[in-house]
């Protein structure tokens, strides 16, 4: 199953994360000192999205 990138970003931003910078292959979102890398794909594999949310402390 695939998750749309914009839905993942919406979840992060609604929980206090802000865009910190654009990388070459990833965008970096930050909340305090915690940084999360979001790949630049239109759709993200569910396992990857779950790992990103877990790293962010949301699941």
FENURTA-V588566 format. One line per field, one symbol per residue. ss: DSSP state (H for helix, E for strand, - for the rest). phi: phi as a letter, one per 30 degrees, with the letter a starting at -180 (. if undefined). psi: psi as a letter, one per 20 degrees, with the letter a starting at -180 (. if undefined). A space follows every 10 residues. Layout:
BEGIN
ss=???
phi=???
psi=???
END
This chain:
BEGIN
ss=-EEEHHHHHH HHHH---EEE EE---EEEEE E--EEEEEE- --EEEHHHHH HHHHH----
phi=.ccdeddddd ddddcjdbdc accdcbcccb bicdcbccdc cdbceedddd ddddddicb
psi=qqppghhghg gghikiqqpg rpahiqqpqq ocippppoqm qhqpqghggg hghghiki.
END
